[in-house]
Amino acid sequence: MSVPKYDRSEGKLQVAVKARQLAYTVLTGLKSEKHIPKSQRWIIGSDLKNDALDVYRYIRKANRINVKTYEDYTKRRDYMIEAQNSLEALEADINLAIDLGYLKDLSMDYWQELIDETSKLLIAWRKGDRKSYAEIISDAKIFQEQNVMHQIVHELARLNDFLLKQQIA
């Protein structure tokens, strides 16, 4: 039995598919010397390529983490944040290249569409993780609060001992 269309949702891996599509589009679009002059290829061109590849790599790294602990969750979340940061850097680099008069012959609307879709899917994935792992997050916060309370009690006991010694002396 199939899931009704209105009940379907994007798979988490869909963000990896979009990120790969974005990286492929950027890499193939920058093959030719006509889009970025040779003198600027190692400056602007390499940044564009590296940012696009970083988005894909961070998403893949995040997807490989099987969350069982709070540390797993934070590592996965950190990779997602790095992917989002790389997307923003890619968008800024593209805008700079356009302002400098490069990338004229490329379909920038398509590139922007891929960036927007990847960002939207990435944000949705992070929100889904927050819901899915709410219990792990909550347990970790309780543990941290208990640890802080234990440290406070320990420091109060040390202070009490110090004050008692001061009274005796």
C-alpha positions in Angstrom: 0.0 0.0 0.0 1.4 3.4 -1.0 1.4 6.5 1.1 -1.1 9.1 -0.1 0.5 12.1 -1.8 -0.7 14.6 0.8 0.9 12.5 3.5 4.3 12.1 1.9 7.3 14.1 3.0 10.8 14.7 1.6 13.3 12.0 2.7 16.2 13.2 4.7 18.6 12.1 2.0 16.9 14.4 -0.4 19.0 17.2 1.0 22.1 15.2 0.0 20.7 14.7 -3.5 20.2 18.5 -3.8 23.7 19.2 -2.4 25.3 16.8 -4.8 23.3 18.4 -7.7 24.5 21.8 -6.6 28.1 20.7 -6.4 27.9 19.1 -9.8 26.4 22.2 -11.3 29.0 24.5 -9.9 31.9 22.2 -10.8 30.7 21.7 -14.4 29.8 25.3 -14.8 33.3 26.5 -13.9 35.1 24.1 -16.3 35.4 26.7 -19.0 37.8 29.6 -19.0 35.0 31.8 -20.5 33.2 32.1 -17.1 36.0 33.1 -14.9 39.3 34.5 -16.3 42.4 32.4 -15.7 43.9 35.1 -13.5 40.9 34.8 -11.1 40.3 31.1 -11.3 42.4 30.2 -8.3 41.0 32.9 -6.2 37.2 33.1 -7.0 36.8 29.8 -8.9 38.4 27.7 -6.2 36.3 29.3 -3.5 33.1 28.6 -5.4 34.1 25.0 -6.0 35.3 24.4 -2.4 32.1 25.9 -0.9 29.9 23.8 -3.1 31.9 20.6 -2.3 31.9 21.5 1.5 28.1 21.7 1.5 27.9 18.2 0.0 30.6 16.8 2.3 29.1 18.2 5.5 25.7 16.9 4.6 27.1 13.5 3.9 29.0 13.5 7.2 25.9 14.5 9.1 23.8 11.8 7.4 26.4 9.1 8.4 26.0 9.7 12.1 23.6 7.3 13.8 22.3 9.4 16.7 22.2 7.4 20.0 23.7 9.9 22.4 23.7 13.6 22.9 27.3 13.8 21.7 26.1 12.1 18.4 23.3 14.6 18.1 25.6 17.6 18.6 28.2 16.3 16.2 25.5 15.8 13.6 24.0 19.2 14.2 27.4 20.8 14.0 27.9 19.2 10.5 24.5 20.6 9.5 25.5 24.0 10.7 28.8 23.8 8.7 26.8 22.9 5.6 24.5 25.9 6.1 27.5 28.2 6.6 29.1 26.8 3.4 25.9 27.4 1.5 25.9 31.0 2.7 29.5 31.4 1.7 28.8 29.9 -1.7 25.9 32.4 -2.2 28.2 35.3 -1.2 31.0 34.2 -3.5 28.5 33.8 -6.4 27.2 37.3 -5.8 30.8 38.7 -5.7 31.6 36.9 -9.0 28.5 38.3 -10.7 29.4 41.8 -9.4 32.8 41.4 -10.9 31.2 40.5 -14.3 32.0 36.8 -14.2 29.6 33.9 -14.7 27.6 35.8 -17.3 26.7 32.8 -19.5 25.6 30.5 -16.7 22.1 30.0 -15.5 22.4 31.8 -12.2 18.7 31.4 -11.5 19.1 27.7 -11.5 22.1 27.9 -9.2 20.1 30.1 -6.8 17.2 27.7 -6.9 19.5 24.8 -6.0 21.0 26.9 -3.1 17.5 27.8 -1.8 16.1 24.3 -2.1 19.2 22.8 -0.3 19.0 25.4 2.4 15.2 24.8 2.9 15.8 21.0 3.1 18.7 21.4 5.5 16.7 23.6 7.8 13.8 21.1 7.7 16.2 18.3 8.5 17.6 20.1 11.5 14.1 20.8 12.8 13.1 17.2 12.3 16.2 16.0 14.3 15.3 18.4 17.1 11.9 16.7 17.3 13.2 13.2 16.8 15.9 13.5 19.4 14.0 15.7 21.9 14.3 13.0 24.6 18.1 12.7 24.2 18.4 16.5 24.3 16.2 16.7 27.4 18.1 14.0 29.2 21.4 15.7 28.4 20.1 19.0 29.8 18.9 17.4 33.0 22.3 15.7 33.4 24.0 19.0 32.9 21.8 20.7 35.4 22.4 17.9 37.9 26.2 18.2 37.3 26.0 22.0 37.9 24.0 21.4 41.1 26.6 18.9 42.3 29.4 21.3 41.6 27.6 24.1 43.6 27.0 21.7 46.5 30.7 20.7 46.4 31.8 24.4 46.4 29.4 25.2 49.3 30.9 22.4 51.3 34.4 23.7 50.6 33.4 27.2 51.6 31.7 25.9 54.8 34.9 24.0 55.7 37.0 27.1 55.1 34.6 29.3 57.3 34.8 26.7 60.1 38.6 26.7 60.0 38.5 30.5 60.1 36.3 30.4 63.2 38.6 27.9 65.0 41.7 30.0 64.3 
